[in-house]
Amino acid sequence: MQSSFGMNTASTTIILVGFIFLSISLAVNSLSFKSCQSSPAPDLCIYMGASSNGFVSLMLIFTLLESCITISISAMGCKANCCNSREGGFFK
């Protein structure tokens, strides 16, 4: 139970780092998308920028869902570990 809690804590930390990287990537994509409108092929640039922003946004949404699941499982595990602890248990 404690190793599961540790892995959920590590996963939450990695999720936060991934969320920060995806947010930065979305901001940089938006800035480069605005600057490429004067390129020789603006239609291709618009398509690539929109699809790139769409994929990054989808990954951001999945990262938020994953963080909700991980935090919920971690909270339930912590609650189960605290409520079911026995003083004279077999595993101590």
MODELLER restraints for C-alpha pairs under 7 A, 6 or more apart:
rsr = mdl.restraints
at = mdl.atoms
rsr.add(forms.Gaussian(group=physical.xy_distance, feature=features.Distance(at['CA:5:A'], at['CA:74:A']), mean=5.86, stdev=0.5))
rsr.add(forms.Gaussian(group=physical.xy_distance, feature=features.Distance(at['CA:5:A'], at['CA:77:A']), mean=6.84, stdev=0.5))
rsr.add(forms.Gaussian(group=physical.xy_distance, feature=features.Distance(at['CA:8:A'], at['CA:70:A']), mean=6.08, stdev=0.5))
rsr.add(forms.Gaussian(group=physical.xy_distance, feature=features.Distance(at['CA:8:A'], at['CA:74:A']), mean=5.96, stdev=0.5))
rsr.add(forms.Gaussian(group=physical.xy_distance, feature=features.Distance(at['CA:12:A'], at['CA:67:A']), mean=6.29, stdev=0.5))
rsr.add(forms.Gaussian(group=physical.xy_distance, feature=features.Distance(at['CA:12:A'], at['CA:70:A']), mean=6.71, stdev=0.5))
rsr.add(forms.Gaussian(group=physical.xy_distance, feature=features.Distance(at['CA:15:A'], at['CA:63:A']), mean=6.63, stdev=0.5))
rsr.add(forms.Gaussian(group=physical.xy_distance, feature=features.Distance(at['CA:15:A'], at['CA:67:A']), mean=6.46, stdev=0.5))
rsr.add(forms.Gaussian(group=physical.xy_distance, feature=features.Distance(at['CA:19:A'], at['CA:60:A']), mean=6.54, stdev=0.5))
rsr.add(forms.Gaussian(group=physical.xy_distance, feature=features.Distance(at['CA:19:A'], at['CA:63:A']), mean=6.70, stdev=0.5))
rsr.add(forms.Gaussian(group=physical.xy_distance, feature=features.Distance(at['CA:22:A'], at['CA:56:A']), mean=6.59, stdev=0.5))
rsr.add(forms.Gaussian(group=physical.xy_distance, feature=features.Distance(at['CA:22:A'], at['CA:60:A']), mean=6.36, stdev=0.5))
rsr.add(forms.Gaussian(group=physical.xy_distance, feature=features.Distance(at['CA:26:A'], at['CA:53:A']), mean=6.31, stdev=0.5))
rsr.add(forms.Gaussian(group=physical.xy_distance, feature=features.Distance(at['CA:26:A'], at['CA:56:A']), mean=6.41, stdev=0.5))
rsr.add(forms.Gaussian(group=physical.xy_distance, feature=features.Distance(at['CA:29:A'], at['CA:53:A']), mean=6.75, stdev=0.5))
rsr.add(forms.Gaussian(group=physical.xy_distance, feature=features.Distance(at['CA:33:A'], at['CA:49:A']), mean=5.56, stdev=0.5))
rsr.add(forms.Gaussian(group=physical.xy_distance, feature=features.Distance(at['CA:36:A'], at['CA:45:A']), mean=6.44, stdev=0.5))
rsr.add(forms.Gaussian(group=physical.xy_distance, feature=features.Distance(at['CA:37:A'], at['CA:45:A']), mean=6.92, stdev=0.5))
